[in-house]
Amino acid sequence: MPTAEAIAPVLSNSQKGLLTSLLCLLCLAFVGLAWYTGQLLLFGVPAVLLLAMVALTDFTPIFWLLLLSLPVSLHIDLSPSLAITAPSELLMAGLMIVWVLLVLIKERAMPKGFMNHVFCLWLGIHLTWTLVTVFFAANKLVALKFFLAKLWFIIPFVFLSGIVLKKWKNIRIAVWCLFVPLLLVAIQTLVRHASYNFSFEMANKTMTPFFPNHVDYAAMIVVFFPLLLVARNWYKRGSVEKSFIDVGLLIFVVAIFFSYTRSAMGTLLLIPVFRLVFKLRLTRIAVAVSLLAILLFSSYLIIDKNYLKYSPDFERTIYHTDFDDHLSATLKGEDVSFMERIHRWVAAVRMSTVNPLTGFGPSNFYENYKTYTVLDFETYVSENEERSTTHNYFLLLLTEQGFIGMIIFGIFIILIFVEGERIYFACRTKRDRDFMMAILVSQLIILFNIMMADLIETDCIGTLFFMNISLMILMDLRNRGMLDEGEDQLAKGQLNSAEI
């Protein structure tokens, strides 16, 4: 079964030499072009080409580099409607191409059973419907760009992860690649925040330039937290690694608190409850109760336009500079950030009645939602200068991909937890069970957070969501004895290590 060393071995020495020569010439050409035109961005092309040369030999180091870059990548606006996170998205796009080449060249690039797994099938349905809605989008070019970006999120973190992370030693490396840079960002954020006496007013600015806001920053930490909790059990008591992780966990708790992010704080405290739901096999009951509650509450709001009873007082709904006032205002319906969410949610529901099947198209919410807002729900920040969207991922899918798109993703989410619980109880060892529980809790934390923010399309959360899916598939294959066959054969001296 092939792994990361999968492309170069199929090329002859003369082909490798020719390819290397061409890449070197291209590097020199772009350096000259950058010097001649004065376009500094062109100097980055040789670096990308050199990484491509490395990937042709072994793309595993590039995968580690991608994980290392996730917490420290920079958000760059290329135009009013187009932005990129560098270098993470550039690495994702490159690794997407590597995976496509790998699949075309190798007969069995993926672990046996991976591509036929129910998660991959529903992911394929989700992607297919997203592509369909591109053709019905209000702005088809923006929708197409979104779809391409979706591909380079999913392919590296679901499918390439399925190749790289099938060995436990690589799972450990992946955790450390995420842990170390995220910890450094948390430390620099706390140090900067301390210089402002941990002011609530400055909480949204001290994590720049690595995170655009405190929500994304806190969400990534709390989503990663369960994986780090289980990672500490991989090492002996008193070991350097275990001590380092313990210190990191403490710093992360402090970082989440001083991020002043309500959803992150809440989900951190609910981790023991989340674990209990899965341990007691309550997933199906929890899903049924949640769906019933959503249906009843939605029906109540729609009937006789009862939602209008909850419109805010424009003059009293303001941004608070003290966290205690912030929490109090939230409970009273006078917090501007929460009520602005309601403002967008009302618009999203009204938009869904216009294009109920295909929606307005991927990434088309912002350009269209303002004509569907209700004046009673306007706040001081309704101008939306940051061009943010619904702050609820399910409503975002409803408006951009219609009821079908939202239902497809909703079924996918339910499958993740129902099947995840089955995979958990099928695990044969404590190591496997503990890690599977950490993945489930991490996914549940993501679910709670996307109810209040559009995080699946961000490189800090969406990437972990898709990588978790890949890890769940690998755990299922391991339970069924369909994984690590190559490692067993290697131990018997039947395979060359370059083939595994």
N, C-alpha and C positions, 0 to 999 in steps of 0.2 A: 504493500500500500504506500503510495507516494506521500511525501510531506513537503516541507518548505523547500527542500533542495530539489525542486521538481521540474524546472524549466531548462536550466543549463545542461543537465545530463543528456537531453535528447538532441542537442546541437553538436555537430562535429567540431573539431578543433579549428578547422578553416572557417566555419560559420561563426564561431565565437570570435576569432580574430578579426573577421570582416566587420561584425557587429560592433566590436570594441573600437575599431578604427573609425567607423562612421560616427559613433557617439562622441569620440574625442574631437573629431572635426567639427561636429555640431557645437560642442562646448566652446571651441576657439572662435567659431563664427558668431555665436551669441555674445561672447566677451567683446569682440570687435564691434559688433552692432551696438552694444550698450555704450561703449566708449564713443562711438561716432555720433549716435543720436542723443546721448545724454540721458537716456531713459534708464534709471537705476534699477527698475524692476527686472530688466532683461538680464542683469547679473545673477538673478535667482534661477534662471533657466539651466545654466550649467550644473548647479547643485542638484536640480531635479533629475537631469540626465545622468549624473554620476550615481544618484540613488537608484536609477533604473538599471545601471550596470551592475550594482550590487544585488538588486532584486533578481536579476537573471541568473545569478549564481545561487543565492539563498535569500528569500524574502523575509525570513524570520526576524533578522535584525531591524528591518524596516517596520515590521509589525510592532516590535518593542518600541521603536522610535515614535510610532504613532501613539501608542498608549502613554508614553512619557510626555508627549506634546499636548494631550487633551486638556489638562488643567492650566497650561501656560500659553495656549494659543491666543492670538490677537484677532479681534473683530475688525475687519477692514471694509469700509463702504466703497464699492467700486462705482456705484451710481445710486440715484434715489431709490431704485427698485431692486438693486442687486448688491449683495454683500457676501463676503467670504471670511471664514475663520482660518487664519494661517498660523502655523503650517499644517494643522490637522486635516483640513479638508483637501489640501493639495496631496497629502500623503494618502488619504482615503481614495481620491480619484486615481492615483497611480496604482495603488494596490487592487483597485477594482479591475484595472486593465490587466494586471498580473494574473488575477484569478481567472479572467476570461481566457487568457492565453493558456493557462494551466489546464483548464477544462477542455479546451480544443486539442491540446497536445497529448494529455494523459488520458488513458482509457478509464482509469478509476482514480480520479483526483480526490474525490470526497470519500470519507469513511462509508463503509457499506451500510445502507439503510438511512443515511442522513437525509438525502434529498427526498425520500419518500415519507419522511416523518410528517405527522399531522400538522405540526407547527410550520414546516416549510410549505405544505400545501395551502394552508390558510394565509400565510405570508404572500404566496404567489397570487392568491385570489385578491388580497388587499392591493398588491402592486398592479395587477391587471385592471382592477376597477379604477385605480388612480389614473392609469394611462387613458382609460376610456373617457374620464371626466376632463382630461386635457383637451380633447377635441370639442368639448362643449363649453369650454372656459370663456369668460368674458374677455380676458387677455390671454390668448393662447401661448404667446412667447414666454410670459412670466410663469405660466403653468408648466410649460415644457422644461424650463430651467429648474423648477421645483422637483419635477419627476426625476431628472438626471441627478440632482443632489440627493434625492431619496435613494437612488441606486447606489451611490457611493457611500451612503451610510450603511445600507443593509448588506451589500456584498462583502466588504471587509469584515464587518463585525458579526455577521451570521455565518457566512460560508467560509471565509478565510479563517475565522476563529475555529471553525469545525475541523480544520486541518492542523492548525498550530496548537490548539489547546486540548487535544485528545490525550496528551500525556500530563500526568500530575505535576511533574517538575516544571512544565511550561505554565500551568495554572498558577503556581507559586510565583514565577517570574512576572506574570501578568499583574498579579496583585501588588507586587513591589513596584512595578513600573507606574502604576496609578497612585500608589500610596505616597512615595517620596515627593514628587512634584506637587501633589495636592497638599501635603503637609507643609511644604515650603511656602506655598501661596497662603495657607491659613496663618502661618507664623508672621509673614510680612503684613498681612491684613490686620492682625491683632496688634502688631507693633505700631502701625500707622494709626489704627483706631485709638490706641492708648494715648497717642499724642493729642487727640481731641477729647480725652477723658471719656472714651466710649460713648460719645454723643449719639443719640438715636438719629439725629438729623444728618450725621455724617456716615451712617451705616451703609448707605447705598453707593458710597464713593471710594471707600478704602480698599476695595478688592480690584479696582481697575489697575492696569489695563487688561488683566487676565480674564475677568468676568465682567459682563456689561452691567450687572446689578446684583443686589444682595440675594435675590430669589434664586437665580441660577447657581450662585456660589454655595449657598446653604443647601440647596437641593442636591448638588453633586456630592457634598460631604455626607449628608444623611443617607443617600442611596448607597454609597460605598461603605457606610458604617457596618452593616451586618456582615459583609464579606471580610472586613478587617477583624471583626469580633471572632469569627471562626478561624481566621489565619493565625491568631495568637496561640491557638491550640496545636498548631503544627510544630511548635518548638518547645524544648524542655524548660522547666521553671528555672529562672535565673540566667538563661541564655541571653546573649546580646540582642538577638532578633526579637525575642519575646518582650524584653524590657523596652526596646525601641518602639514596638507596636503599642505597648501599654501607655507609654508617654504620648504617642500619637493619638490614641483614643481619647485621652484626657484633653489634649489640645483641641481635638475636633469637637468635643462636647462644649468647651468654652467658646469655640468659634461659632458653633450653631447658636448658642445663647446670645452672643453679641452681634450676630447677624440680624437679630430682631425679626426673624422670618417666622410668622405664625405657623405656616404649614410644616416647615422643617422641624420646629420645636415639638409640634403635636405628634408628628409621625415618629420622632425619636422616642418620645415617651410611650408610644403605643407599640413599640417593638415586642415587648413581652406578650401583649395581647395578640398581635399578629402570629407569633409563634404558637400560642395556645390554640388558635383557630385551626391551624394545620395539624397540630399534634392530636387534637380531639376529633379530627375528621369532620369539621364543621363547614368546610368550604362550600358544599352545595347548599346548605341551609343559609349561609351568609350571602351567597349569590342571590338566592330566591328572595330573601328578606330585603336585600338592597334594591333589587329590581322592582319589587312591589312598592317599596317606599318611594322610589323615584316616580313610578307611574301614578301613585295616589297624589303625591305632592304636585306633580306637573299638571294633573287634571284639575286639582283645586285652584292653581294659579290661573289656568286658562279659562275655566268656567266663569262667566260673568265678569271677565277681566279683573279677577281678584288681585292680580299682580300689581295693579295700580295703587292698592292700599299700602304698598311698601316703598313707594317713591320717596326719595330723600328731600329734606329741606335744603334747598340750594345754599342758603346763607350759612347754615350750621354744619354742612358736610364739607369739612376742610381737612388739610394735611396737618397732622399733629407732630410737634417736635419732641414730645415726651412719650416713651413707650407705654407707660401706664395709661396715659390719656388715649393713646392709640388703641389699646385693647378695650378700654371702656367705650370708646367711640364705635368700635366694631360691633359690640353687643347692642349698642343703641341705634345702629344703622346710620351713624354720622361720620364714619371714616371714609375719606374720599377714595382711597384705593379699592376698598371693598365695594362701595357703591358704584364706582366706575365700572367694575366688573359686571354688576347688575345691568348697567347701562348698555354694555356690549352684548350681554346675554339676551336681553329683550330684543335688540336689533337682530341677533343671530336667529332667534326663533321666527321673527317676522320675515327675514330673508328666506327661511326654509320653505315658506308657503309659496314663494315665487318660482323657484326651481327645485321642487321637492325630490326629483329623481337624481339629477346629476349635479346640482348645486351650481355655484358661480365659477367653479374651477379651482384647482390647487393654487394656493398663494394669492387668491383674488379677494379675500375678505376685506382687507384694508381699503382697497380702491372703491368698494361698493357699499360698505355698511352704513355710512353716515346718513344716507337718505332713508334708512329704515329705523333710525333711532327714535325714541319717544322723549319729547322735551321734558316731561316730568322727571326723568331720570338723569338729566344732564348734571355734570359736576364741573368744578373749576378746571379739571384736567381733560375735559372731553375733546379738546382740540387735538389731542393725541399726537403731539409733535414727535414722539419716539416711534411712531408707526407700528405700535403693537397691535395684537389681534384680540381674540375673544377672551383669553385667560381661562378657557375651558376647552380641552382638546376634543372632547366629544361634540361640543357645539360647533367647534371649528370645522370638524369633518362634516357635520350636518349642513353647514352653509356652503362649504367648498366642494363636497363630494356627494351631497344629498343624503336622503334617508338610507339608501343602499350602502353607501360608503361608511356611514356611522354604524349601521347594523353589522356589517362585515367586521369592522374593527372591534365592536362590542363582543361579538361571538369569539373572536380571536383572544380577547382578554379573558373571557370566561374559560376558554379552553386552557389557557396558560395556567390558571389556578386549579382547575379541576384535574387536568392531566398532571400538573405539577405535584399535587397531593398524592396521586397514584405513584408517580416516579419516586417520591420521597419514601413511601412505605415499601417500595420494592427494592430499595437500596440494601446491599448486603453487609456493609461495614459501617461502623460509627463515623469514620472519616467521610464516607459518601453521604450519609444521612445528614450530618452536621452541615456539610457544604451545600447540599440541596436545600436545606431549610434556610440557609443564608440567602440563597438565590431567590427563593420564594418571597421571603420578607423584603428583600431589595425590590422585587417587582411590585409588591403590594405598596411599598412606600412611593414608588413611581406613580402607581395608579392614583393614590390619594393626592399627590402633588399636581398631576395633570388635570385634576378637577378644578384647580385654581390657577393654572398657568399652562402655556403651550410649550411644553418642554421636550416632546418627542422629536421635534425637528432641530433641537440644539445639540451641538457636539458634546456638551457636558453630560446630558442625560440620555438623549436618544441613542448614543453609542453604547452606553451601559445597558439600556433596555434590550438592544439587539444582541449584545454579547451575552447577556443573561439567557436569552432564548437559545443561543448556540450551546451554551453550557448545559442547559436543561436537556437538549437533544442528546448531547454526548453522555450525560448521566443515564438517560434512558437506554441508549445503546450499550453502555457498560453493564447495566443491570441485565440486559438480555444476552450478554456474552458476545456482542457483536463488535466490541472495541478491544484494543490492545492485543489483537491476535498477532500483529506484526512484531510487537515487543516480545511475545512469548517465543516466536520463531527465531528472533534475533538471539535470545538467550540460549537457544539450542544450536546456534551457529548456522542456521539455514538461510539467512538473508544477509545481504550487505547493508550496513547502516545507512548508506546513501539512498537505499530504496524505501526506507521507512519514514 
